[in-house]
Amino acid sequence: MGGSSFDEHPFWHIDSDDAAFDPNQTVWNVSWQVVDLGSTGYADSAVFTTQLTNIPAPGALALAGGPSVLGMARRRR
């Protein structure tokens, strides 16, 4: 592979502060392709499409689930 930086790990983030963000959309599609910029002569890959979905932060889940857990504990008494 030579001195090239072959092993890259891309990250995609859904920016809820962006003006184009639609809070009702739950699935996003990302299309990507591997392109050889070196002199190996490899052909470009097919286009891959990956589906992404947002996952709430653990703190948000605790805030959402906390009152229901407290209510269940109170009901059992």
Distance bins in CASP14 RR format, pairs under 12 A and 6 or more apart:
PFRMAT RR
TARGET T0000
AUTHOR 0000-0000-0000
RMODE 2
METHOD distances of the structure
MODEL  1
1 7 0 0 0 0 1 0 0 0 0 0 0
1 36 0 0 0 0 0 1 0 0 0 0 0
1 38 0 0 0 0 0 1 0 0 0 0 0
1 40 0 0 0 0 1 0 0 0 0 0 0
1 42 0 0 0 0 0 1 0 0 0 0 0
2 38 0 0 0 0 1 0 0 0 0 0 0
2 39 0 0 0 0 0 1 0 0 0 0 0
2 40 0 0 0 0 0 1 0 0 0 0 0
3 38 0 0 0 0 0 1 0 0 0 0 0
4 36 0 0 0 0 1 0 0 0 0 0 0
4 37 0 0 0 0 1 0 0 0 0 0 0
4 38 1 0 0 1 0 0 0 0 0 0 0
4 39 0 0 0 0 0 1 0 0 0 0 0
4 40 0 0 0 0 1 0 0 0 0 0 0
5 37 0 0 0 0 0 1 0 0 0 0 0
6 34 0 0 0 0 0 1 0 0 0 0 0
6 36 0 0 0 0 0 1 0 0 0 0 0
6 37 0 0 0 0 0 1 0 0 0 0 0
6 38 0 0 0 0 0 1 0 0 0 0 0
6 40 0 0 0 0 0 1 0 0 0 0 0
6 42 0 0 0 0 0 1 0 0 0 0 0
8 32 0 0 0 0 0 1 0 0 0 0 0
8 34 0 0 0 0 0 1 0 0 0 0 0
10 30 0 0 0 0 1 0 0 0 0 0 0
10 32 1 0 0 1 0 0 0 0 0 0 0
10 34 0 0 0 0 0 1 0 0 0 0 0
10 48 0 0 0 0 0 1 0 0 0 0 0
10 50 0 0 0 0 0 1 0 0 0 0 0
10 52 0 0 0 0 0 1 0 0 0 0 0
11 30 0 0 0 0 0 1 0 0 0 0 0
11 52 0 0 0 0 0 1 0 0 0 0 0
12 28 0 0 0 0 1 0 0 0 0 0 0
12 29 0 0 0 0 0 1 0 0 0 0 0
12 30 1 0 1 0 0 0 0 0 0 0 0
12 31 0 0 0 0 0 1 0 0 0 0 0
12 32 0 0 0 0 1 0 0 0 0 0 0
12 50 0 0 0 0 1 0 0 0 0 0 0
12 51 0 0 0 0 0 1 0 0 0 0 0
12 52 1 0 0 1 0 0 0 0 0 0 0
12 53 0 0 0 0 0 1 0 0 0 0 0
12 54 0 0 0 0 0 1 0 0 0 0 0
13 21 0 0 0 0 0 1 0 0 0 0 0
13 28 0 0 0 0 0 1 0 0 0 0 0
13 30 0 0 0 0 0 1 0 0 0 0 0
13 52 0 0 0 0 1 0 0 0 0 0 0
13 54 0 0 0 0 1 0 0 0 0 0 0
13 55 0 0 0 0 0 1 0 0 0 0 0
14 20 0 0 0 0 0 1 0 0 0 0 0
14 21 1 0 0 1 0 0 0 0 0 0 0
14 22 0 0 0 0 0 1 0 0 0 0 0
14 23 0 0 0 0 0 1 0 0 0 0 0
14 25 0 0 0 0 1 0 0 0 0 0 0
14 26 0 0 0 0 0 1 0 0 0 0 0
14 27 0 0 0 0 0 1 0 0 0 0 0
14 28 1 0 0 1 0 0 0 0 0 0 0
14 30 0 0 0 0 0 1 0 0 0 0 0
14 52 1 0 0 1 0 0 0 0 0 0 0
14 53 0 0 0 0 1 0 0 0 0 0 0
14 54 1 0 1 0 0 0 0 0 0 0 0
14 55 0 0 0 0 1 0 0 0 0 0 0
14 56 0 0 0 0 0 1 0 0 0 0 0
15 21 1 0 0 1 0 0 0 0 0 0 0
15 22 0 0 0 0 0 1 0 0 0 0 0
15 28 0 0 0 0 0 1 0 0 0 0 0
15 54 0 0 0 0 0 1 0 0 0 0 0
16 22 0 0 0 0 1 0 0 0 0 0 0
16 23 1 0 0 1 0 0 0 0 0 0 0
16 25 0 0 0 0 0 1 0 0 0 0 0
16 28 0 0 0 0 0 1 0 0 0 0 0
16 54 1 0 0 1 0 0 0 0 0 0 0
16 56 0 0 0 0 0 1 0 0 0 0 0
16 57 0 0 0 0 0 1 0 0 0 0 0
16 60 0 0 0 0 0 1 0 0 0 0 0
17 23 0 0 0 0 0 1 0 0 0 0 0
18 25 0 0 0 0 0 1 0 0 0 0 0
18 28 0 0 0 0 0 1 0 0 0 0 0
20 28 0 0 0 0 0 1 0 0 0 0 0
21 28 0 0 0 0 0 1 0 0 0 0 0
21 54 0 0 0 0 0 1 0 0 0 0 0
22 28 0 0 0 0 1 0 0 0 0 0 0
22 54 0 0 0 0 0 1 0 0 0 0 0
23 54 0 0 0 0 1 0 0 0 0 0 0
24 54 0 0 0 0 0 1 0 0 0 0 0
25 51 0 0 0 0 0 1 0 0 0 0 0
25 52 0 0 0 0 0 1 0 0 0 0 0
25 53 0 0 0 0 1 0 0 0 0 0 0
25 54 0 0 0 0 1 0 0 0 0 0 0
26 51 0 0 0 0 0 1 0 0 0 0 0
26 52 0 0 0 0 1 0 0 0 0 0 0
26 53 1 0 1 0 0 0 0 0 0 0 0
26 54 1 0 0 1 0 0 0 0 0 0 0
26 55 0 0 0 0 0 1 0 0 0 0 0
26 56 0 0 0 0 0 1 0 0 0 0 0
27 49 0 0 0 0 0 1 0 0 0 0 0
27 50 0 0 0 0 0 1 0 0 0 0 0
27 51 1 0 1 0 0 0 0 0 0 0 0
27 52 1 0 0 1 0 0 0 0 0 0 0
27 53 1 0 1 0 0 0 0 0 0 0 0
27 54 0 0 0 0 1 0 0 0 0 0 0
28 49 0 0 0 0 0 1 0 0 0 0 0
28 50 0 0 0 0 1 0 0 0 0 0 0
28 51 1 0 0 1 0 0 0 0 0 0 0
28 52 1 0 1 0 0 0 0 0 0 0 0
28 53 1 0 0 1 0 0 0 0 0 0 0
28 54 0 0 0 0 1 0 0 0 0 0 0
29 47 0 0 0 0 0 1 0 0 0 0 0
29 48 0 0 0 0 0 1 0 0 0 0 0
29 49 1 0 1 0 0 0 0 0 0 0 0
29 50 1 0 0 1 0 0 0 0 0 0 0
29 51 1 0 1 0 0 0 0 0 0 0 0
29 52 1 0 0 1 0 0 0 0 0 0 0
29 53 0 0 0 0 0 1 0 0 0 0 0
30 47 0 0 0 0 0 1 0 0 0 0 0
30 48 0 0 0 0 1 0 0 0 0 0 0
30 49 1 0 0 1 0 0 0 0 0 0 0
30 50 1 0 1 0 0 0 0 0 0 0 0
30 51 1 0 0 1 0 0 0 0 0 0 0
30 52 1 0 0 1 0 0 0 0 0 0 0
30 53 0 0 0 0 0 1 0 0 0 0 0
31 45 0 0 0 0 0 1 0 0 0 0 0
31 46 0 0 0 0 0 1 0 0 0 0 0
31 47 1 0 1 0 0 0 0 0 0 0 0
31 48 1 0 0 1 0 0 0 0 0 0 0
31 49 1 0 1 0 0 0 0 0 0 0 0
31 50 1 0 0 1 0 0 0 0 0 0 0
31 51 0 0 0 0 0 1 0 0 0 0 0
31 52 0 0 0 0 0 1 0 0 0 0 0
32 44 0 0 0 0 0 1 0 0 0 0 0
32 45 0 0 0 0 1 0 0 0 0 0 0
32 46 0 0 0 0 0 1 0 0 0 0 0
32 47 1 0 0 1 0 0 0 0 0 0 0
32 48 1 0 1 0 0 0 0 0 0 0 0
32 49 0 0 0 0 1 0 0 0 0 0 0
32 50 1 0 0 1 0 0 0 0 0 0 0
32 52 0 0 0 0 0 1 0 0 0 0 0
33 43 0 0 0 0 0 1 0 0 0 0 0
33 44 1 0 1 0 0 0 0 0 0 0 0
33 45 1 0 1 0 0 0 0 0 0 0 0
33 46 1 0 0 1 0 0 0 0 0 0 0
33 47 1 0 1 0 0 0 0 0 0 0 0
33 48 1 0 0 1 0 0 0 0 0 0 0
33 49 0 0 0 0 0 1 0 0 0 0 0
33 50 0 0 0 0 0 1 0 0 0 0 0
34 42 0 0 0 0 1 0 0 0 0 0 0
34 43 0 0 0 0 1 0 0 0 0 0 0
34 44 1 0 0 1 0 0 0 0 0 0 0
34 45 1 1 0 0 0 0 0 0 0 0 0
34 46 0 0 0 0 1 0 0 0 0 0 0
34 47 0 0 0 0 1 0 0 0 0 0 0
34 48 0 0 0 0 1 0 0 0 0 0 0
35 41 0 0 0 0 0 1 0 0 0 0 0
35 42 0 0 0 0 1 0 0 0 0 0 0
35 43 0 0 0 0 1 0 0 0 0 0 0
35 44 1 0 1 0 0 0 0 0 0 0 0
35 45 1 0 0 1 0 0 0 0 0 0 0
35 46 0 0 0 0 0 1 0 0 0 0 0
35 47 0 0 0 0 0 1 0 0 0 0 0
36 42 1 0 1 0 0 0 0 0 0 0 0
36 43 1 0 0 1 0 0 0 0 0 0 0
36 44 1 0 0 1 0 0 0 0 0 0 0
36 45 0 0 0 0 1 0 0 0 0 0 0
37 44 0 0 0 0 0 1 0 0 0 0 0
38 44 0 0 0 0 0 1 0 0 0 0 0
54 60 0 0 0 0 0 1 0 0 0 0 0
55 61 0 0 0 0 1 0 0 0 0 0 0
56 62 0 0 0 0 1 0 0 0 0 0 0
56 63 0 0 0 0 1 0 0 0 0 0 0
56 64 1 0 0 1 0 0 0 0 0 0 0
56 65 0 0 0 0 0 1 0 0 0 0 0
57 63 0 0 0 0 1 0 0 0 0 0 0
57 64 0 0 0 0 0 1 0 0 0 0 0
58 64 0 0 0 0 0 1 0 0 0 0 0
58 65 0 0 0 0 0 1 0 0 0 0 0
59 65 0 0 0 0 1 0 0 0 0 0 0
59 66 0 0 0 0 0 1 0 0 0 0 0
60 66 0 0 0 0 0 1 0 0 0 0 0
61 68 0 0 0 0 0 1 0 0 0 0 0
61 69 0 0 0 0 0 1 0 0 0 0 0
62 68 0 0 0 0 0 1 0 0 0 0 0
62 69 0 0 0 0 1 0 0 0 0 0 0
62 70 0 0 0 0 0 1 0 0 0 0 0
63 69 0 0 0 0 0 1 0 0 0 0 0
63 70 0 0 0 0 0 1 0 0 0 0 0
65 71 0 0 0 0 0 1 0 0 0 0 0
65 72 0 0 0 0 0 1 0 0 0 0 0
66 72 0 0 0 0 1 0 0 0 0 0 0
66 73 0 0 0 0 0 1 0 0 0 0 0
66 74 0 0 0 0 0 1 0 0 0 0 0
67 73 0 0 0 0 0 1 0 0 0 0 0
67 74 0 0 0 0 0 1 0 0 0 0 0
68 74 0 0 0 0 0 1 0 0 0 0 0
68 75 0 0 0 0 0 1 0 0 0 0 0
69 75 0 0 0 0 0 1 0 0 0 0 0
69 76 0 0 0 0 0 1 0 0 0 0 0
70 76 0 0 0 0 0 1 0 0 0 0 0
70 77 0 0 0 0 0 1 0 0 0 0 0
71 77 0 0 0 0 1 0 0 0 0 0 0
END
